[in-house]
Amino acid sequence: MNSQVTQELVEKYLDLTSRAKGKATPIHSDDTPEAKQLSDMMGMCDDYASDARHFMETGDLVRAFGAINYAHAWLDAAVRIGLLDGHGDDQLFTLPK
């Protein structure tokens, strides 16, 4: 088992989160309260992904890894609670039951 955070590992998760964000689609139309909630959640996802890239560029790979995992968690949460459609992809998302 590898227990080191490397730049390659962080890049792998940055790519995974980017692919997940590109695949998921909103379930509710733009003028609903759910769309506002989703917008807030996606803002958090984007902020954490940006933080991850910043930390990686400054060589702080542990914080970069943590931040990208937080970013992906926002996507997972949005799929899980029904704000985003994960299109059945249980490799990129924790799908609703």
C-alpha contacts under 8 A as a table, 3 or more apart, distances in Angstrom:
res1	aa1	res2	aa2	distance
5	V	9	L	6.28
5	V	10	V	7.23
5	V	61	L	6.28
5	V	62	V	6.27
5	V	65	F	7.25
6	T	9	L	5.14
6	T	10	V	6.44
6	T	61	L	6.66
7	Q	10	V	5.15
7	Q	11	E	6.07
7	Q	56	M	7.12
7	Q	61	L	6.62
8	E	11	E	5.01
8	E	12	K	6.06
9	L	12	K	5.02
9	L	13	Y	6.44
9	L	65	F	7.90
10	V	13	Y	5.22
10	V	14	L	6.11
10	V	56	M	7.61
10	V	61	L	7.14
10	V	64	A	6.73
10	V	65	F	5.46
10	V	68	I	7.61
11	E	14	L	4.93
11	E	15	D	6.12
12	K	15	D	5.21
12	K	16	L	6.17
13	Y	16	L	4.79
13	Y	17	T	6.03
13	Y	65	F	7.74
13	Y	68	I	6.65
13	Y	69	N	7.50
14	L	17	T	5.27
14	L	18	S	6.12
14	L	49	A	7.28
14	L	52	A	7.96
14	L	68	I	6.28
15	D	18	S	4.98
15	D	19	R	6.09
16	L	19	R	5.19
16	L	20	A	6.14
16	L	92	L	7.23
17	T	20	A	4.98
17	T	21	K	6.06
17	T	68	I	7.49
17	T	71	A	7.34
17	T	72	H	5.51
17	T	92	L	7.90
18	S	21	K	5.16
18	S	22	G	6.17
19	R	22	G	5.05
19	R	23	K	6.16
20	A	23	K	5.13
20	A	24	A	6.14
20	A	75	L	7.59
20	A	92	L	5.69
20	A	93	F	7.43
21	K	24	A	5.52
21	K	75	L	6.97
22	G	25	T	7.86
23	K	86	G	6.89
23	K	87	H	7.74
24	A	79	V	7.80
24	A	84	L	5.89
24	A	85	D	5.39
24	A	86	G	4.85
24	A	87	H	6.98
25	T	84	L	5.32
25	T	85	D	5.20
25	T	86	G	7.01
26	P	29	S	7.56
26	P	35	A	7.65
26	P	38	L	7.83
26	P	83	L	6.05
26	P	84	L	4.51
26	P	85	D	6.17
27	I	82	G	7.19
27	I	83	L	5.59
27	I	84	L	5.39
27	I	85	D	6.04
28	H	32	T	6.78
28	H	34	E	6.44
28	H	35	A	5.88
28	H	83	L	6.85
29	S	32	T	6.08
29	S	35	A	6.43
30	D	35	A	5.37
30	D	36	K	7.65
31	D	35	A	6.64
31	D	36	K	7.86
32	T	35	A	5.20
32	T	36	K	6.70
33	P	36	K	5.11
33	P	37	Q	6.36
34	E	37	Q	4.97
34	E	38	L	6.11
34	E	83	L	6.66
35	A	38	L	4.96
35	A	39	S	6.07
35	A	83	L	7.47
36	K	39	S	5.00
36	K	40	D	6.33
37	Q	40	D	5.20
37	Q	41	M	6.30
38	L	41	M	4.98
38	L	42	M	6.03
38	L	78	A	6.86
38	L	83	L	6.15
38	L	84	L	7.79
39	S	42	M	5.14
39	S	43	G	6.09
40	D	43	G	5.08
40	D	44	M	6.45
41	M	44	M	5.12
41	M	45	C	6.30
41	M	74	W	6.09
41	M	75	L	7.65
41	M	78	A	7.20
42	M	45	C	4.80
42	M	46	D	6.07
42	M	74	W	7.05
42	M	75	L	7.23
43	G	46	D	5.10
43	G	47	D	6.08
44	M	47	D	5.03
44	M	48	Y	6.14
44	M	71	A	6.96
44	M	74	W	7.00
45	C	48	Y	5.34
45	C	49	A	6.13
45	C	70	Y	7.36
45	C	71	A	4.20
45	C	72	H	6.74
45	C	73	A	7.92
45	C	74	W	5.56
45	C	75	L	6.83
46	D	49	A	5.08
46	D	50	S	6.05
46	D	71	A	6.82
47	D	50	S	5.09
47	D	51	D	6.16
47	D	71	A	7.61
48	Y	51	D	4.89
48	Y	52	A	6.10
48	Y	67	A	5.26
48	Y	68	I	6.15
48	Y	70	Y	6.45
48	Y	71	A	4.98
49	A	52	A	4.97
49	A	53	R	6.36
49	A	67	A	6.48
49	A	68	I	5.30
49	A	71	A	5.53
50	S	53	R	5.19
50	S	54	H	6.23
51	D	54	H	4.99
51	D	55	F	6.06
51	D	64	A	6.96
51	D	67	A	6.33
51	D	68	I	7.87
52	A	55	F	5.17
52	A	56	M	6.08
52	A	63	R	6.99
52	A	64	A	4.02
52	A	65	F	6.66
52	A	66	G	7.58
52	A	67	A	4.98
52	A	68	I	5.36
53	R	56	M	5.07
53	R	57	E	6.15
53	R	64	A	6.61
54	H	57	E	5.14
54	H	58	T	6.33
54	H	64	A	7.48
55	F	58	T	5.14
55	F	59	G	6.20
55	F	60	D	4.97
55	F	61	L	6.41
55	F	63	R	6.21
55	F	64	A	4.88
56	M	59	G	5.05
56	M	60	D	5.56
56	M	61	L	5.34
56	M	63	R	7.98
56	M	64	A	5.37
57	E	60	D	7.59
60	D	63	R	5.70
60	D	64	A	6.22
61	L	64	A	4.80
61	L	65	F	5.98
62	V	65	F	5.20
62	V	66	G	6.27
63	R	66	G	5.00
63	R	67	A	5.99
64	A	67	A	5.13
64	A	68	I	6.21
65	F	68	I	5.39
65	F	69	N	6.27
66	G	69	N	5.23
66	G	70	Y	6.33
67	A	70	Y	5.06
67	A	71	A	6.24
68	I	71	A	4.88
68	I	72	H	6.23
69	N	72	H	5.13
69	N	73	A	6.11
70	Y	73	A	4.94
70	Y	74	W	6.52
71	A	74	W	5.43
71	A	75	L	6.90
72	H	75	L	5.12
72	H	76	D	6.20
73	A	76	D	4.88
73	A	77	A	5.97
74	W	77	A	5.10
74	W	78	A	6.22
75	L	78	A	5.14
75	L	79	V	6.31
75	L	84	L	7.94
75	L	93	F	7.62
76	D	79	V	5.20
76	D	80	R	5.97
76	D	93	F	5.33
76	D	94	T	5.62
76	D	95	L	7.65
77	A	80	R	4.94
77	A	81	I	6.09
77	A	94	T	7.83
78	A	81	I	5.45
78	A	82	G	6.18
78	A	83	L	5.06
78	A	84	L	5.43
79	V	82	G	5.23
79	V	83	L	5.83
79	V	84	L	4.53
79	V	85	D	5.78
79	V	86	G	5.90
79	V	93	F	7.09
79	V	94	T	7.21
79	V	95	L	6.35
79	V	96	P	7.00
80	R	83	L	7.74
80	R	84	L	7.89
80	R	94	T	6.28
80	R	95	L	5.38
80	R	96	P	4.62
81	I	84	L	7.94
81	I	96	P	6.90
82	G	85	D	6.87
82	G	96	P	7.40
85	D	88	G	7.93
86	G	89	D	5.82
86	G	92	L	7.91
86	G	93	F	6.51
86	G	95	L	7.01
88	G	95	L	7.05
89	D	92	L	5.78
89	D	93	F	6.19
89	D	95	L	7.58
90	D	93	F	5.11
90	D	94	T	6.04
90	D	95	L	6.18
91	Q	94	T	7.89
